[in-house]
Amino acid sequence: MLTSIWLWIGLFAYFAGVAIAWWEFQARIHEWEEYSNFPIIWTAKVVMTVWYFLKSLIWFYDLLLEDDKAVNTVINN
């Protein structure tokens, strides 16, 4: 019973992180809305939207990699 509770808490936290990351990327995607009547720009916007959606699904790796870069910067300096 306890495992299922922690599983639901973990899933909720993960999907909350996905929603937050996707919400942050919406501003970057919205910048291209003005020029979306051009086919090349529209295609680039679709590719960028898919890329940001996939990136929002792996938001926790960005957190880990950013921490690793910060640690390496402090060590090297």
C-alpha positions as CSV (number, residue, x, y, z in Angstrom):
1,M,0.0,0.0,0.0
2,L,2.8,2.4,0.9
3,T,4.6,1.8,-2.4
4,S,1.6,2.8,-4.4
5,I,1.2,6.0,-2.5
6,W,4.8,7.0,-3.1
7,L,4.4,6.0,-6.7
8,W,1.5,8.4,-7.1
9,I,3.4,11.1,-5.3
10,G,6.4,10.6,-7.7
11,L,4.2,10.6,-10.8
12,F,2.4,13.7,-9.6
13,A,5.8,15.4,-9.0
14,Y,7.1,14.3,-12.4
15,F,4.1,15.6,-14.3
16,A,4.0,18.8,-12.3
17,G,7.6,19.3,-13.4
18,V,6.7,18.6,-17.1
19,A,3.8,21.1,-16.9
20,I,6.1,23.8,-15.4
21,A,8.8,23.2,-18.0
22,W,6.3,23.3,-20.8
23,W,4.8,26.5,-19.5
24,E,8.3,28.1,-19.4
25,F,8.9,27.1,-23.0
26,Q,5.6,28.6,-24.2
27,A,7.2,32.1,-24.3
28,R,9.9,30.9,-26.6
29,I,7.4,29.2,-28.9
30,H,5.1,32.2,-28.9
31,E,7.9,34.4,-30.3
32,W,7.5,32.6,-33.7
33,E,3.8,33.0,-33.9
34,E,4.0,36.3,-35.8
35,Y,5.9,34.8,-38.7
36,S,4.0,31.5,-38.9
37,N,2.4,32.3,-42.2
38,F,5.7,31.4,-44.0
39,P,6.0,27.7,-44.7
40,I,9.7,27.5,-43.6
41,I,9.0,29.4,-40.4
42,W,6.0,27.3,-39.7
43,T,8.0,24.1,-40.1
44,A,10.8,25.5,-37.9
45,K,8.1,26.3,-35.3
46,V,6.7,22.8,-35.4
47,V,10.2,21.3,-35.0
48,M,11.0,23.7,-32.2
49,T,7.7,22.9,-30.4
50,V,8.3,19.2,-30.6
51,W,11.9,19.7,-29.3
52,Y,10.7,21.8,-26.4
53,F,8.0,19.2,-25.6
54,L,10.6,16.4,-25.5
55,K,12.9,18.6,-23.4
56,S,10.1,19.3,-21.0
57,L,9.6,15.5,-20.6
58,I,13.2,15.2,-19.4
59,W,13.3,18.3,-17.2
60,F,15.1,16.5,-14.4
61,Y,18.1,15.8,-16.5
62,D,18.5,19.5,-17.2
63,L,18.5,20.1,-13.4
64,L,21.2,17.5,-13.0
65,L,23.4,18.7,-15.8
66,E,23.1,22.4,-14.7
67,D,24.3,21.4,-11.2
68,D,27.1,19.4,-12.7
69,K,28.2,22.4,-14.8
70,A,28.1,24.7,-11.8
71,V,30.2,22.3,-9.7
72,N,32.8,22.0,-12.5
73,T,33.0,25.8,-12.9
74,V,33.6,26.2,-9.2
75,I,36.3,23.4,-9.2
76,N,38.1,24.8,-12.2
77,N,38.2,28.3,-11.0
